[in-house]
Amino acid sequence: MTKESFNTDNDFGFTFANEDEIKGDLEVKVVQAEKTAESISIQAQQSLYDLRNMITPLLNNLAKEPEKTHIKWPERAVKIKAFSKKLDTFVEEAVSKLK
């Protein structure tokens, strides 16, 4: 085995760095992680506001005319199922955006 082939066969892909280079790399990664976390936080916050906006009309409608003891709600199973599907879709999309 020649000296040249020995050197290339034993190149494991690492280099040496001083402490300042390592700190610089870490600082860049920390800043990137903070920006990512902030972006995810903003997205999650917006999703929660949107979720509240989806549910509030139902609660407001249920609170109307509190003096009446009964609620007449024709086809409620169909309407609840449609809203539940809309809610499930919203949550799945919101979660996928956060990944």
N, C-alpha and C positions, 0 to 999 in steps of 0.2 A: 504494500500500500504506500502510495507516495504521500508526501507531506501535504500537497494540495488537496487530494481526495480525503485525507483525514480531517482537514479543517472544514470542508464543506459537509462531510457526513456528520460532524458533531456540532452543527449550528442548530441550536434548539430554539432560536427565535427570540431570545431575551437580550436586553441591553441594560446598562447601568444608568442610574439617575441619581441626582443629588436631592436633598430634602426639599429645596425650593421648587424643583420641577414637580415633585410628588404633590406638594401643597397646592401648586397652581392647578394641576389636573383635578385634584379633589375639590377645590373651590369652584371650578367650572361645573363639575358634576353636581355639587350642592345647589348652585344657582339654577341649573336645569331642573333638578328635582323639585325645587321650591316653585318654579314656574309651572311645572306639570301639576303639582298638588293644588296650586291656586286655581288653575284652569278647571280641574276636576271639581273643586269646591264650588266654583261659580256655576258649573253645569248642574251639579247636584242641587244647589240652592234653587236654580231656575226650575228644575224638575219638580221640586217640592211646591213651589208657587203654582206651577201649572196644575199639579195634582189637586191642590186646594181649590183652584178655580173650576176644576171639573166637578168636585163634590159639593161645593157651596150652593149651587142652584138647587140641588136635591134637598139639602137641609133647609134652605129658605122656603121652598115649596111645602115641605112637611110641617114647617112651623106656622104656616098661614092658618088663620081662623082657629086659634087654640081653644076657643070656647066650644067647638064642636068635638064630640067624643069619638066620632068614627071618621075614617078616611075611605072615600070611594075611589078605588084605583083600578079601573077596568084594564085588562090586558097587562097587568103589572108583571107577570112572569116574562112576557115577551120583552117589555121595556127594561126590566132588570137584567135579563140575559144580554140584551144589546149593550147596555151600559157596562156590564161586567166584562164583556168582550173588548169594548173600547178601553176600559181601564187596564186590562191585561196587556193589550197591545202597547198602550202608553208606557207601562212599567217596563216591559221588555225592551222597547226602544231606548228608554232612558238609561237602563242598565247597560245596554250594549254601547252607548256613547261613552260611558265611564270606563270601559275596559281599555 
